[in-house]
Amino acid sequence: MKIKKGFILKSVSDKFIVVPVGEEAVNFNGLMTLNKSGKLLFEALQQESTIESLTELVMEKYEIDQRTAELDVESFVKKLKDKQIIE
């Protein structure tokens, strides 16, 4: 899975925002703001990734246990799927 073309990450002040561009700007309603871990995952999803690889990334970055990291990753990926940002 990875981020669909037409979505970019922008930094505004101390916030991270997913912005639709091109054709996606017409179809996407609203904005999506991310925290630092969301930014980390969004950037990782610029390339093909798996739940497992994203979980490992979060575990290494934040030094948390596998189950906590997995739940966080699954929740984030579900939000991206619900908003049709991920393919």
Secondary structure by P-SEA (a helix, b strand, c coil): ccccccbbbbbcccbbbbbbcccccccccbbbbbcaaaaaaaaaacccccaaaaaaaaaaaccccaaaaaaaaaaaaaaaaaacccc
